[in-house]
Amino acid sequence: MSCPICGEDTVVKFRPFCSKRCANIDLAKWLNGSYAVPSQREEDVEADESDTSQIGQRPH
């Protein structure tokens, strides 16, 4: 199995990653929103639409 971040062989201690560094890179991607699971709920779609329409109305 190879590391999903860098492609090196995995290490049992950090599986599925090869190192703590790659595990932290993956965690950072989840925390900053690079990875996202799309929602199919209707309420979420409406909330997203209202959020984008209010962006121009917010004071800086």
N, C-alpha and C positions, 0 to 999 in steps of 0.2 A: 504494500500500500504506500502511496506517495502523499506527501504533505500537500494540502490544497492551496497553500500560500506560495511555496517556493518549488515544489516538485521533488524535494529530497526524500529519502527513505524516512519513514516515521520511527519515532523512539517510543517504546512502550509507556514511559513515564508521561509523555506529552501527547499521546495518541488522540486524535488523528494527525497531530502536527509533529514536526521534527524537533522543535525546540520551544522554549518558553517565549522567545521572541516572536515566532510565527503565531503562537497561540494568542499573544497579546495584540498582534496586528489584526487577527480575526475578531477578537473582542472589540477592538476600537472601531472596526467597520460596522459591527452591530450597534454600538453605542452612538456613533455619529450619524446613523441612518443610511449608510451605504447599502446595507442589506435591508430589505423590507419585504414583508409578506403582504401582498395586496388583499384587501378585504372586499368581499362581494355583498356586504350588508348594505341595504338601501340607506340607512341612517348615516353611514360613514360617507357615502357619496354626496349626500346633501350637505353634510358638515364641511366636507372639502370644498364644495362649490361656494358656500357662504364665507369660508375663510379666504378664498381667493378674491371674492368680490369686495371684501373689506380691506384688503391690503392697501389700496389707493386712498382709503378714507382715514387711515391712522396717521396721527401727527408724528413727526420724527422725534 
